[in-house]
Each structure stands twice: as C-alpha cells, then as structure tokens.
C-alpha cells in the first residue's frame, strides 16, 4: 500500500522494508509480532504534531519512515529544537514509562509513517518481553547522550560558526554519504529551524552558510548540501 505522500506503507513490522538496526526494529520474532499486534499505523504530512509539550503521555510513537523534530519553548515563545529523530527511533518513551507530561513537542519535518502504541499496552509489553526492556534502556541512554552533546555544543562553543560547523559534522556522521565531491547531506530544515537548533538567529544561519560556501567548505544545491572540506570544519570546532 502506498501513502498519499508517495512512499510505501508497511503495517506489518515483520515484513517492513524500512526496518533498521535501531531499537525496536530488530526485536526477536515473538516480541516483534506482539508489538505489531498492538500498533496503530498512520501516515502524516510534514508539519504534523504528534504530541505537545506539557501533554500527558498517551503512548509511544515509532518513526517507521520519515523524521520528526523535538522542540521546547520558553514562556516568551522562544523555540529550541533539541534533536531530530529519524527512522527506527521511538518518541515519547520517557514520558510513557514515567507517566509524567512530555518535556518537548514532536512535529514531523517530512511525510512520515508512524506506529502508535497505547501507554498501557506498551508497559505491559515491556513487562512481558525482556529484550524490549533492554531496547527501551538503549533508547533512553541514546536520548541522554544526545541531550548531553546538544548542551555541550550550545554551552561550550565559542561562536555561532563553531555551533554551525558542529551541527553539519554531526549530520555528516549520522546520515551523510561520501562521494567524490565530498560528504553529501540531505538538507530538509529551513534556516529558521537550523537557527532553533543552534540557538541563534535565522539571519546568522544564512550568513554563516554563505561564509562557508565562499570559502569552499560546503556547497548547497536545492535540498543537497555537500561538505567539501571536512578538516576545515573540524578545525572550527576545535578552536
């Protein structure tokens, strides 16, 4: 079955073509079948809110295909993107386990397939399957490490250029593809969203990308960004 957004939808976890080695995608057959039986599959366009900051947890959201950004906002309305979750990741797992309100909002940044599992079903699933408990612990540890890296980047970077270089390098490590011209990255975030990731203004992001391009560190064509000089970006981070 195809979604209205052009990608194929897989409602059966055991036969899913999007399956990766992340967290709940590689469970043993029995656990995977149990998870599949309690999941509700939905496709969303970009810009869909999966859950909101301060909302009580209803369950977990498994990103089968696509990506979602997690954001937190101040009382003055200033927005910060804490991380971008990709395929195979589970959103809302911390709140689902603790029963406490979500600390961030989750919004799709591209058309996505999401499997939703009710909180009570998920907790029972963890109780019945030890492998799933271990995967949940892995996900929570990964989230903690991601948060620590983000705080370190925002708090210890000496300049906006260093923050930008660090972000591009992290994207290259997570999903970049090496080519003869350099490392290719799919750039689907707006300048405003990038600014919200590194704690600066949209104008600063536009200026920094322009500076990087003029120095031939990167090039941008449509939604594709190429890193031509990785050592130079790494030198910015080490300053």
Beta strands, then each sheet from edge to edge (+ up, - down):
strand 1: 40-44
strand 2: 49-51
strand 3: 59-65
strand 4: 68-73
strand 5: 79-85
strand 6: 90-91
strand 7: 105-108
strand 8: 112-118
strand 9: 177-179
strand 10: 182-186
strand 11: 218-221
strand 12: 224-227
sheet 1: 1+ 8- 3+ 6-
sheet 2: 2+ 7- 4+ 5-
sheet 3: 9+ 10- 12+ 11-
end
